[in-house]
Amino acid sequence: MGMSRLLPPCPSPSRSSLPIRLGLLLLCLITAQGCRTYATKTESVRSAWATGQPDLALKEFSNRVKSAGDGRDGVIWRLEEATALRAVGRFEESNRAFEQAEARMAEYANRARVRIGNEAMSAMTTPANLPYEGRSYDRIMAATYRALNSLALGRPNDARPALFKAYQYQQDAVAENARRIERAQAETTNSSHAATVQRTQSNPQFQRQVDNLYKPVAQLRPYAEYVNPFTVWLDGIFFLAQAQDFSDLERARKSLERTLSFAPDNPYVRADLDAANRRLQGGPPEAVTYVIFESGLSAIRQQVRIDIPIIFANVSYIGSAWPVLQTRGGNALTLAATTSGTRLNTATVASLDSVIARDFEDEKPAIITRTLVSTLAKGAAAFVANEAASQQDEGLGALVRLATLAYQASVNIADTRSWTTLPKEFQIARIPTPPDRQLQILEGNQPPVTVAIEDGLSQIVYVRSVGGNRPLHVIHSRLK
């Protein structure tokens, strides 16, 4: 934080200086406890994940799950743990963890009254003190991973309801965003500082600050509507391979058609759509192997502090903490897949950075409102406390000013909780299953990995890489 450097040297010990010395101690203690965001708390475990050590990351995530229990961070730690369990091949446990996280998120969604009370409380502390309820893309990806886990376990009948759930989550996302905007508006209306919030939002200086703060989000090219194209594509190929009737084939066609609207240059999605149309015309199923490449690390939330043009006389600290999106790593690499002399490169079907950016853009009005309401509430409380103390005694006034400075620094923390083990993007390739059932995959300068394709009409070879020449992690699943 560096805040202690702004304080004057301690005066020589005396009775009159004792309050100031106590205030300095209080400042140090509270500031030291209060400046850690979720992003800083997860630095070490994110490092383990990014360096290709999922076992080490899993151990830390599991410890955090035990510590968090059903508390405010329970959902986010459970999502991280479930992803790590999947990465080490413990698919059954991964699905249980995802189901627990989804159940908790559903519980939060149904507790509107509790949420309103918590948000009122957070105005005097920090939004990070609210329970992490999960975002729309969290729910969608949790159900998507459950479907993939079920396929890896050889249980396509369990993958079907998981994909139904993922589809429903995407439908719910539009309504959830509308509710989120309504809650933000209600927070402003119900706040005793509503007029000041509105004036601040209209202030040109503030508008420039916010525009500069969130300009990089547009560079992530948020999708025009709320959708995860990878989930939609997976839905398409699943119901194409597992079609039980005409309605399943029609569902596959619609899903693949929708995916193509988001990835118009992906030749494999177009080939899948052509295959669905052939099936609808009575054609036979095709022997095909899909390569899914989960590449890189998704954007996460970090904290930025800025001073906003809200001034209270005699208030020591008027800064505000804002969450921003920060990308990790450069562009995702592609994967080469070789069979019997044919070499194909994977092509992007979905950018999770774009999915996350869409969610962030939708949440931005609520972020701005909640941050302003919280800053005003804490600033007003500090003003009242400082004025009252200064009128009683100069030494007491100095102590209270230090205490309010420390308090505001400790609670002036942005909510940076986000699912950090998600990939940057999903890429795919579609390959006619070779007669020798041998597939070689290659990323960058790494040595090729040979995969033996099992018996079956349709297969999925799922490859995960966090980049940086880390080992490839391969999961083989039978689609049909």
Buried (B, 14 or more C-beta within 10 A) or exposed (E): EEBEEEBEEEEEEEEEBEBBBEBBEBBBEBBEEBBEBBBEBBEEBBEBBBEBBBEBBBBBBBEBBEEBEEEBBBBBBBBBBBBBBBBBEBBEBBBBBBBBBBEBBEBBBEBEEEBBEBBBEBBEBBBBBBBBBBBBBBBBBBBBBBBBBBBBBEBBEBBBEBBEBBBEBBEBBEEBBEEBBEBBEEBBEEBEBBEBBEEBBEBEEBEEBBEEBBEBBEEBEBBEEBBBBBBBBBBBBBBBBBBEEEEBBBBBBBBBBBBBEBBEEBEBBBBBBEBBBEBBEEEEBBBBBBBBBBBBBBBBBBBEEBEBEBEBEBBBBBEBBBBBBBBBBEEBBBBBBBBEEEEBEBBBBBBBBBBBBBBBBBBBBBBBBBBBBBBBBBBBBBBBBBBEBBEEEEBBBBBBBBBBBBBBBBBBBBBBBBBBBBBBBBBBBBBEBBEEBEBEBBBEEBEBBEBEBEEBBBBBBBBBBBBEEBEBBBBBBBBB
